Amino acid sequence: MNLLEKLELGWRKLASELDGKQHAERKLLEALQRDYQEETQLAEALKKQSEKVPYDHLRRKLLEIAEAEKHHAELLLEKIRELGGETPETADPARGDAALTTLDLLKILEEEKEEYAEYLNARALAKEAEREDIRQLLERIREEEALHRKELLDIVSRLNPLPIDR
């Protein structure tokens, strides 16, 4: 790349930084890619954890939440591609084959809480980028994440109820 091409590229980058909508779209794309990775990892973690749950009805509920998380990832991937982004790589969740503990589910619950906040931020970026379709999708996912948190909390409490003093 010669000097003229480098200068041209630099000016284009600077101009895109100054264009608020373009800058917001780039930040939105980064947020969607991060959310995609988290949804994919969470879906896999829930699926693995469900295998360790001793009660069928709670195992089914975890699998339902895992499927919903997988669906969220698919919807996010569609929007990532619309914005011209690449499919982000996802790491295998670091949850081994050890027995399920309440702490494992509490960690997953905490991740759901963090995702809920991230969707608020991404929704604001979608509004700034004037992408109402993405803003609405993120709002819907955010609402579903709130429901998942309640369901996970219920599962945790059923797996490890507090002792009753007698």
N, C-alpha and C positions, 0 to 999 in steps of 0.2 A: 504494500500500500504506500503510495507516494504522499508527499506532504499535502498536496492539494486535496486528495481523498480523505486524509486524516482530518484536515480542517473542516471539510464539508460534513463529515460524520459528527465531529464535535459540535458544529452549529446546529445540526439536526437534533442532536441529543438535548442541547440547550433549549432549542425552540420547543421541543416536546415537554421539557420540564416546566416551561413557562405556560404552556397550554394546560389549564386546570383540568379540563375534562379528560384529556389524554393521560395526564398524570394520575388522575383518579382511576381511570380504567386499568392502568398498569398496576396500581396498588390493589385494586379490586381483584385482578387476576392472581396476584401473589396470595391474597387472602383466600381466594377460592381454592387455589392449589394446596395451601396449608390445611384448609378445612377438609378437602378431599382426602389428604393423607390421614388426618385424624379420624375421619369417619370410617375409612377402610380399616385402619388398625383397630379401632374400637369394635367394629363388627366382628373381626377375627378373634379378638380377645374375648368378647362375649360368647361367641360360639365355642371357643375352647373351654371357658369357664362353665358353660352350661353342661358339659360332659361330666363335671364333678359334682353337680347338684343332686342330692339324694332324692328329691321329690319331683315327680313327673310334672305337676302343674307349674312349679317354679322353673323347671328346666324349659318347659314350653314357652313360658313368658320371656325368659332370657333369649331364647331363639327368635321369638317375635321381635324383640328389640334389636337383635343382631341383624335381622332381615331389614328392618326399617333403617338402620344405620347404613347398610349396604345400598339400599335404595337412595338414601340421601347422597351417598358418594356418586352413584350413577347420575343423578340429577346435576350435581356439581360438575362432574366431568363434561356433561353436555354443554354447560355454560362456559367452562374453561375453553373448550374447543371453539365455541362461538366467538370468544374473545381472541382467538388465535394462539392459545396456549397449548403446551404439550402436556401429556398425561404424566403427572408426577409419580416418581417411584415411591413405593411404600416399603418401610422396613417391617420385618416380622415383629409383632409385639413381643416384648421380653417377658413373657409369662410362661414359666416352665410347666412341666407335668406334675408338679407337686400337688398335694391335696388342696382343695379350695378352702380359703379362709375368709372370714368376714372382712379382713383387711384388704384382700384382693378386690372384693366387690366395693368396698369403700373407696379404693383408689379409682375404680372405674366410675363410681358416682362422682368423685371429684373431677374427673376428666369431663364428664357430662356438664358439670357446672361451669367449667372453664370454656367449653365449647359454646355454651349459651351466651356467655359474655362476648366471645369472639364473633358470634353471629350478629350481635348488636353493632359492633364496629364495622363488619363487612357490609351490613345493611346501610350504614351511613355512607360508605364508599360507593355503593351502588347508586344511592340517591345523587351523590356528587357527580358520578359518571353519567347520570341521566339514563340509567338502566332500570326502569321500573319493573320489568319482567324479573330481573335478578333480585331486586329488592323484595318483591313479593315472595319469591321462592325462599329467600333467606328468612323472611318473617315466618313463613309456614314451617320451615325446618326448626327455627328457634322455638316455636310453640310446641312442636313435637318433642324437642329436646327437654322442655320443661316437664312434659308428661313422662318421658323416660326416666327423668330423675326421681319423680314420685314413685314410679313402678320399681325402680332399683332400690329405693329406700324401703319399700314394702317387702321386697325379696330379702334384703339384708335383715330386716327385723324379724322375718319369719324363720330365717335360717339360724339366727342367733338372738332369740328373745332375751330380754332382761330378766334376771331372776326375780322371783316374787318372794318378799319377806313374809314369813308365816309366824 
